[in-house]
Amino acid sequence: MQKPKQTELVATSSSEAYDAYVRQAVQAAIDDPAPGVPHEEAEIYFAKKRAELLSRLADGKR
């Protein structure tokens, strides 16, 4: 699984600006022609990430 593309940073000084930003990001994701990631693949990916983080925390690292 590849990391998602980073969305453009916007000033979110107001709730209206933030709402517009979120709506734009969601619509961009809906319109993205790339194939979706199967649920099982996402679960495995994030389980590995959690295990790595817990291991680092147990070792006293951040």
Beta strands, then each sheet from edge to edge (+ up, - down):
end
